[in-house]
Amino acid sequence: PGPLTLDRGAAGSRQQVWALSSQLLAAILDSMRKQEVWTGGEASQAHSTGSPAEQVKALVDLLAWKGSQGGQTPQVPDRTPDSPLGPRSNDSRIRRYREALLSRMGSGPELTGPPPRLASLLLVEGLTDLQLREEHDFTQVEATRGQQRPARPIGLDRLFLPLSRVSIPPRISITVGVAGMGKTTLVRHFVRLWAQGQVGRDFLLVLPLTFRDLNVHEKLSADRLLRSVFPNTGEAGLDVATQARVLLVLDGLDECKTPLDFSNTVACTDPKKEIQVDHLITNIVRGNLFPKVSVWITSRPSVAGQIPGGLVDRMTEIRGFTEEEIKVCLEQVFPEEQTLLGQVLSQVQADKALYLMCTVPAFCNLTGAALGHMCRSRPALQDAELWPPRTLCELYSWYFRMALSREGQEKGKVSPRIEQVAHGGRKMVGTLGRLAFHGLVKRKYVFYEQDMKAFGVDLTLLQGALCSCFLQREETLASSVAYCFTHLSLQEFVAAAYYYSASRRAIFDLFTESGMSWPRLGFLTHFRSAALRAMQAEDGRLDVFLRFLSGLLSPRVNALLAGSLLAQGEHQSYRAQVAELLQGYLHRDTAVCARAVNVLHCLNELQHTELVRSMAEAMESGALARLTGPAHRAALAYLLQVSDTCARETNLSLCLSQGVLQSLLPQLLYCRSLRWAWVVGQGMSRTWNGSSFHCVPWVSHLVCDNKVPKLHPVFF
């Protein structure tokens, strides 16, 4: 009897507590309604949710949402059996999430009226051989001459739908594009269209994330990942990820601070367990976490190969600008300057290499800005030989001069002289150059405030017009700030300028961040170190850096940047020695590799063109058979890539031996409209786009056309 009496008393006290809690909760809800924190209908809906515990949870959910959305107030969703968050069309939380996405994605011109280029993608079967070998983006554009491989177009509205009646929707989709091709713009455009209900109607949720957002976390769980994009979901959020169709967008795999390693990742199936971010991504891709969630990843081609092809259900590629789209892009750069537009457009069309690179939208904008400034400054040029630019480094030197002029105008100088803002230019290179250089060496392309402080970057300096031409600032979902160069090539240019200047006083290897190494004295020693590392980097990530470093020795570049970025006549005495050093690398390999062709690009930047000119003359006179050394083979491969005339009019089978053609094969496979033949012996095998083909026992005739090599048996 005693214990029974105590239990009854406890039950009665519990009822009094619940009654008091209900009264207190009602008072809180009434006070919030009077302060217009939420409406009366929302208050009554929360009050009738169920037990006091559920009512308190609803109130806590509201306050959590208010804190994450900056004052936006969601309605508590109706809990119905058919969906964890209520009916898809009537769920107020989903509606408010769509509104928040529209606000977050902005309303820039590239989103309100994107070009037709982003209305559809190219459906491809996989990565090409160049992409699998992780070649530099510039190398990929140059080797393929800006031409897209034959592929089937697919519209954004069908991007995640089955391709036929008997197929299923893709779970893992990858979209590739070189740096500056518009991958982030594409993602923003798609998310905006989804929020407006125009595409992806079968997705209940689209969760856009960038690897810039993920890099701020050391460890993360799948649950926290979901909450970071769609806050205040509670257990219902995990239910949505397992029951409804959800699209998780991961933009910028190439910016992930840790490469994905699918061979050494421990499986994880607990969505609430915090693991390393790269392990989390690999487990999501493998299907260990969120197996029913569709995943869309964007990446540069050289990094997309981190994901095993067997896990990828659909791969698409963003196509580059056409000739008409290049013109439209430049018209947007010069909307009211038709004369200037004509001058810039004629300059782009006259230079085949420049035109090919302008198929990349970001590079086209950069080129337009640099050439526009060059044309405006042409009347004031003391040396007429500085116009027009002949090399990549010269083009970027004009871009740097444009940035300096904007810095001067910001300080109130209507017509500033380069010398007046030269100090600012050297300070910028010293500040950002070290950051850019070590980031390039470590494959780091996104920087955060802790990185800026570690490299001694003055954050107040980043607010000037000069730095704004090179660096862009972006806030992440975690309320941190991320910085990145407006284009990868600008990071490489600034890094090369820093290395060029720092090598004058450095006594240790600049590639060693700690600064401790065997003593290295003199510019030539440091240049040899940079060239050696670039040649040893199989992925070619230092190729363009070495081009810029070589180009800074050019007399024309020195004349453009003298006093602003470079000291007058600095390192000019080393030009001939550097040219000799670079040519020495051409005699080492039997086969002509991409690194050897890049050496020819470096010699061109250095304005040392004797080797290439002699090969061009031999091709015109039909005397190629006499020039078959390793250096001449590399020069021939270079000419066949950069010159349409050489590739179109040369029949290599008439003047080169089988051994020479065999050494050229790695580069010739990417030359278009090339008439050449190679008689191969028995049992020899080669590769094309990663697929092996084997020569038949009889003699075969290998012909390269506009698509892929074909084997034609030749009978005796």
Backbone hydrogen bonds, N-H to C=O, Kabsch-Sander energy under -0.5 kcal/mol:
donor,donor_aa,acceptor,acceptor_aa,energy
5,T,1,P,-2.5
6,L,2,G,-2.1
7,D,3,P,-2.4
8,R,4,L,-2.1
9,G,5,T,-2.2
10,A,6,L,-2.5
11,A,7,D,-2.6
12,G,8,R,-2.4
13,S,9,G,-2.3
14,R,10,A,-2.4
15,Q,11,A,-2.1
16,Q,12,G,-1.9
17,V,13,S,-2.4
18,W,14,R,-2.6
19,A,15,Q,-2.3
20,L,16,Q,-2.6
21,S,17,V,-2.8
22,S,18,W,-2.4
23,Q,19,A,-2.2
24,L,20,L,-2.7
25,L,21,S,-2.8
26,A,22,S,-2.4
27,A,23,Q,-2.2
28,I,24,L,-2.3
29,L,25,L,-2.7
30,D,26,A,-2.3
31,S,27,A,-2.3
32,M,28,I,-2.4
33,R,29,L,-2.1
34,K,30,D,-2.1
35,Q,31,S,-1.7
36,E,33,R,-1.4
37,V,32,M,-2.8
38,W,32,M,-0.7
43,A,39,T,-2.1
44,S,40,G,-2.7
45,Q,41,G,-2.0
46,A,42,E,-2.2
47,H,43,A,-2.5
48,S,44,S,-1.4
49,T,46,A,-1.4
55,Q,51,S,-2.2
56,V,52,P,-2.8
57,K,53,A,-2.2
58,A,54,E,-2.1
59,L,55,Q,-2.0
60,V,56,V,-2.5
61,D,57,K,-2.5
62,L,58,A,-1.9
63,L,59,L,-2.2
64,A,60,V,-2.4
65,W,61,D,-2.3
66,K,62,L,-2.5
67,G,63,L,-2.1
68,S,64,A,-1.7
69,Q,65,W,-2.3
70,G,66,K,-0.7
71,G,66,K,-1.6
72,Q,69,Q,-0.6
80,T,78,D,-0.9
80,T,83,S,-0.7
83,S,80,T,-1.3
86,G,83,S,-1.5
91,D,87,P,-1.3
92,S,90,N,-0.5
95,R,91,D,-2.0
96,R,92,S,-2.6
97,Y,93,R,-2.1
98,R,94,I,-2.4
99,E,95,R,-2.1
100,A,96,R,-2.4
101,L,97,Y,-2.3
102,L,98,R,-2.3
103,S,99,E,-2.0
104,R,100,A,-2.4
105,M,101,L,-2.9
106,G,102,L,-0.7
111,L,108,G,-1.5
112,T,108,G,-2.3
113,G,109,P,-1.8
118,L,115,P,-1.8
119,A,116,P,-1.5
120,S,116,P,-0.5
121,L,154,I,-2.9
122,L,317,E,-2.5
123,L,121,L,-0.6
123,L,152,R,-3.5
124,V,122,L,-0.7
124,V,315,M,-2.2
132,L,128,T,-2.6
133,R,129,D,-1.9
134,E,131,Q,-1.5
135,E,130,L,-1.8
140,Q,136,H,-2.1
141,V,137,D,-2.2
142,E,138,F,-2.7
143,A,139,T,-2.9
144,T,140,Q,-1.7
145,R,142,E,-0.7
146,G,141,V,-1.8
147,Q,144,T,-2.0
152,R,123,L,-1.3
154,I,121,L,-2.6
156,L,119,A,-1.8
158,R,155,G,-1.5
159,L,156,L,-1.1
161,L,158,R,-1.2
167,S,164,S,-0.8
173,S,171,R,-0.6
173,S,295,V,-2.8
174,I,314,R,-2.5
175,T,297,I,-2.6
176,V,316,T,-2.5
177,G,299,S,-1.4
181,M,178,V,-2.0
186,L,182,G,-2.1
187,V,183,K,-2.2
188,R,184,T,-2.6
189,H,185,T,-2.2
190,F,186,L,-2.6
191,V,187,V,-2.8
192,R,188,R,-2.3
193,L,189,H,-2.2
194,W,190,F,-2.5
195,A,191,V,-2.5
196,Q,192,R,-1.4
197,G,194,W,-1.6
198,Q,193,L,-3.0
199,V,193,L,-0.6
203,F,200,G,-1.8
204,L,202,D,-0.5
204,L,245,R,-2.6
205,L,245,R,-0.9
207,L,247,L,-3.2
209,L,249,V,-2.5
211,F,251,D,-2.2
213,D,210,T,-0.7
214,L,210,T,-1.5
215,N,211,F,-1.9
216,V,213,D,-0.7
217,H,214,L,-1.7
220,L,275,I,-3.2
223,D,271,P,-2.8
225,L,221,S,-2.4
226,L,222,A,-2.0
227,R,223,D,-2.3
228,S,224,R,-2.1
229,V,225,L,-0.8
229,V,226,L,-0.7
230,F,226,L,-2.8
236,A,233,T,-0.9
237,G,233,T,-0.5
237,G,234,G,-0.9
238,L,234,G,-0.7
239,D,235,E,-1.7
240,V,236,A,-2.4
241,A,237,G,-1.9
242,T,238,L,-0.9
242,T,239,D,-0.5
243,Q,239,D,-2.1
244,A,240,V,-1.6
246,V,244,A,-0.6
247,L,205,L,-2.5
248,L,246,V,-0.5
248,L,294,S,-3.3
249,V,207,L,-2.4
249,V,247,L,-0.6
250,L,248,L,-0.5
250,L,296,W,-3.0
251,D,209,L,-2.7
251,D,249,V,-0.6
252,G,298,T,-0.5
253,L,298,T,-2.7
255,E,252,G,-2.0
256,C,253,L,-1.8
264,N,261,D,-0.6
273,K,270,D,-1.4
275,I,220,L,-1.9
275,I,273,K,-0.5
277,V,218,E,-1.0
280,L,276,Q,-2.4
281,I,277,V,-2.3
282,T,278,D,-2.0
283,N,279,H,-2.1
284,I,280,L,-2.0
285,V,281,I,-2.6
286,R,282,T,-2.4
287,G,283,N,-0.9
288,N,283,N,-1.7
289,L,283,N,-1.5
293,V,290,F,-1.5
294,S,246,V,-2.7
295,V,171,R,-3.6
296,W,248,L,-2.7
297,I,173,S,-2.8
298,T,250,L,-2.0
299,S,175,T,-1.9
303,V,300,R,-1.6
304,A,300,R,-1.5
305,G,301,P,-0.7
306,Q,303,V,-2.2
307,I,304,A,-1.6
311,L,308,P,-1.8
312,V,309,G,-1.1
313,D,172,I,-2.0
313,D,311,L,-0.6
314,R,172,I,-1.6
315,M,124,V,-0.6
316,T,174,I,-2.9
317,E,122,L,-2.0
318,I,176,V,-2.1
319,R,317,E,-0.5
321,F,359,T,-3.0
326,I,322,T,-2.2
327,K,323,E,-1.6
328,V,324,E,-2.1
329,C,325,E,-2.5
330,L,326,I,-2.3
331,E,327,K,-2.0
332,Q,328,V,-1.5
333,V,329,C,-1.2
334,F,330,L,-2.0
337,E,334,F,-0.8
341,L,337,E,-2.4
342,G,338,Q,-2.3
343,Q,339,T,-1.9
344,V,340,L,-2.4
345,L,341,L,-2.8
346,S,342,G,-2.2
347,Q,343,Q,-1.8
348,V,344,V,-2.2
349,Q,345,L,-2.4
350,A,346,S,-1.5
351,D,347,Q,-1.1
352,K,350,A,-0.7
355,Y,351,D,-2.5
356,L,352,K,-2.3
357,M,353,A,-1.8
358,C,354,L,-1.5
359,T,356,L,-1.3
360,V,357,M,-1.7
362,A,180,G,-2.1
364,C,360,V,-2.3
365,N,361,P,-2.2
366,L,362,A,-2.1
367,T,363,F,-2.9
368,G,364,C,-2.4
369,A,365,N,-2.2
370,A,366,L,-2.3
371,L,367,T,-3.0
372,G,368,G,-2.2
373,H,369,A,-1.9
374,M,370,A,-2.1
375,C,371,L,-2.6
376,R,372,G,-2.0
377,S,373,H,-1.9
378,R,374,M,-0.8
380,A,377,S,-1.0
381,L,377,S,-0.6
381,L,378,R,-1.3
384,A,382,Q,-0.6
386,L,383,D,-1.6
387,W,384,A,-1.3
395,L,391,T,-1.7
396,Y,392,L,-2.1
397,S,393,C,-1.7
398,W,394,E,-1.9
399,Y,395,L,-1.7
400,F,396,Y,-2.1
401,R,397,S,-2.1
402,M,398,W,-2.2
403,A,399,Y,-2.2
404,L,400,F,-2.2
405,S,401,R,-2.2
406,R,402,M,-2.0
407,E,403,A,-1.9
408,G,404,L,-2.1
409,Q,405,S,-2.2
410,E,406,R,-2.0
411,K,407,E,-1.1
412,G,409,Q,-1.5
413,K,408,G,-2.1
414,V,412,G,-0.7
420,Q,417,R,-1.0
421,V,417,R,-0.7
421,V,418,I,-1.1
422,A,419,E,-0.8
425,G,421,V,-1.6
426,R,422,A,-2.4
427,K,423,H,-2.3
428,M,424,G,-2.2
429,V,425,G,-2.2
430,G,426,R,-2.2
431,T,427,K,-2.1
432,L,428,M,-3.3
433,G,428,M,-0.6
433,G,429,V,-1.8
434,R,430,G,-0.5
435,L,431,T,-0.6
436,A,432,L,-3.0
437,F,433,G,-2.9
438,H,434,R,-2.3
439,G,435,L,-1.9
440,L,436,A,-2.0
441,V,437,F,-2.2
442,K,438,H,-1.9
443,R,440,L,-1.1
444,K,439,G,-4.3
445,Y,443,R,-0.6
447,F,483,Y,-3.2
449,E,481,V,-0.7
451,D,448,Y,-0.7
452,M,448,Y,-2.2
453,K,449,E,-2.4
454,A,450,Q,-2.1
455,F,451,D,-1.8
456,G,453,K,-1.1
457,V,452,M,-3.2
459,L,457,V,-0.7
461,L,458,D,-1.1
462,L,458,D,-0.7
462,L,459,L,-0.6
463,Q,460,T,-1.1
464,G,461,L,-1.3
468,S,464,G,-1.7
469,C,465,A,-0.9
469,C,466,L,-0.8
470,F,467,C,-1.5
471,L,467,C,-3.4
472,Q,484,C,-2.9
474,E,482,A,-2.6
476,T,480,S,-2.8
479,S,476,T,-1.5
482,A,474,E,-3.6
483,Y,447,F,-3.5
484,C,472,Q,-1.8
486,T,470,F,-2.1
490,L,487,H,-1.1
491,Q,487,H,-1.3
492,E,488,L,-1.8
493,F,489,S,-2.2
494,V,490,L,-2.5
495,A,491,Q,-2.3
496,A,492,E,-2.2
497,A,493,F,-2.3
498,Y,494,V,-2.3
499,Y,495,A,-2.5
500,Y,496,A,-2.7
501,S,497,A,-2.0
502,A,498,Y,-3.3
503,S,499,Y,-1.9
504,R,501,S,-1.1
505,R,502,A,-1.2
506,A,502,A,-1.7
512,T,509,D,-1.3
513,E,511,F,-0.8
515,G,512,T,-1.3
517,S,515,G,-0.6
520,R,507,I,-2.7
526,H,522,G,-1.7
527,F,523,F,-2.8
528,R,524,L,-2.4
529,S,525,T,-1.7
530,A,526,H,-2.2
531,A,527,F,-2.8
532,L,528,R,-2.3
533,R,529,S,-2.0
534,A,530,A,-2.2
535,M,531,A,-2.3
536,Q,532,L,-1.6
537,A,533,R,-1.1
538,E,536,Q,-1.0
540,G,537,A,-1.6
543,D,540,G,-1.5
546,L,542,L,-2.2
547,R,543,D,-1.8
548,F,544,V,-2.6
549,L,545,F,-2.4
550,S,546,L,-2.3
551,G,547,R,-2.7
552,L,548,F,-1.9
553,L,550,S,-1.6
554,S,551,G,-1.8
558,N,554,S,-2.5
559,A,555,P,-2.0
560,L,556,R,-1.7
561,L,557,V,-2.3
562,A,558,N,-1.1
563,G,566,L,-2.8
564,S,561,L,-1.4
565,L,561,L,-2.3
566,L,561,L,-2.1
570,E,567,A,-2.1
572,Q,569,G,-1.4
574,Y,571,H,-1.5
575,R,572,Q,-1.4
578,V,574,Y,-2.7
579,A,575,R,-2.1
580,E,576,A,-2.0
581,L,577,Q,-2.3
582,L,578,V,-2.7
583,Q,579,A,-2.2
584,G,580,E,-1.2
585,Y,581,L,-0.7
585,Y,582,L,-1.1
586,L,583,Q,-1.0
587,H,584,G,-1.0
588,R,585,Y,-0.9
592,V,663,S,-2.8
593,C,591,A,-0.8
597,V,593,C,-1.7
598,N,594,A,-2.0
599,V,595,R,-1.5
600,L,596,A,-1.2
601,H,597,V,-1.4
602,C,598,N,-2.3
603,L,599,V,-2.3
604,N,600,L,-2.0
605,E,601,H,-2.2
606,L,602,C,-1.9
607,Q,604,N,-1.3
608,H,603,L,-3.0
609,T,607,Q,-0.7
613,R,609,T,-2.5
614,S,610,E,-2.2
615,M,611,L,-1.7
616,A,612,V,-2.3
617,E,613,R,-2.2
618,A,614,S,-1.8
619,M,615,M,-2.1
620,E,616,A,-1.8
621,S,617,E,-1.9
622,G,618,A,-0.9
623,A,618,A,-2.4
626,R,623,A,-1.1
627,L,624,L,-1.7
628,T,626,R,-0.7
633,R,629,G,-2.3
634,A,630,P,-2.1
635,A,631,A,-2.1
636,L,632,H,-2.2
637,A,633,R,-2.5
638,Y,634,A,-2.2
639,L,635,A,-2.3
640,L,636,L,-2.4
641,Q,637,A,-1.0
642,V,638,Y,-2.2
643,S,639,L,-2.2
644,D,642,V,-0.6
647,A,643,S,-1.8
648,R,644,D,-2.1
649,E,645,T,-2.2
650,T,646,C,-0.9
651,N,649,E,-0.5
652,L,650,T,-0.7
652,L,675,R,-0.9
654,L,651,N,-1.3
655,C,652,L,-1.3
656,L,652,L,-1.9
661,L,657,S,-2.3
662,Q,658,Q,-2.4
663,S,659,G,-1.8
664,L,660,V,-1.4
665,L,661,L,-1.0
665,L,662,Q,-0.5
667,Q,664,L,-1.6
668,L,664,L,-2.4
669,L,665,L,-1.7
670,Y,667,Q,-1.5
671,C,668,L,-1.7
675,R,647,A,-0.6
675,R,650,T,-0.6
675,R,673,S,-0.6
676,W,674,L,-0.9
678,W,702,L,-0.7
680,V,678,W,-0.7
680,V,700,S,-1.1
684,M,681,G,-1.0
686,R,693,F,-1.5
688,W,691,S,-1.8
691,S,688,W,-2.0
692,S,690,G,-0.5
693,F,686,R,-2.0
695,C,684,M,-1.7
700,S,680,V,-0.7
701,H,712,H,-1.9
702,L,678,W,-1.3
702,L,700,S,-0.6
703,V,701,H,-0.6
703,V,710,K,-1.4
704,C,676,W,-0.6
705,D,703,V,-0.6
710,K,703,V,-1.5
712,H,701,H,-1.4
712,H,710,K,-0.6
714,V,699,V,-1.9
715,F,713,P,-0.6
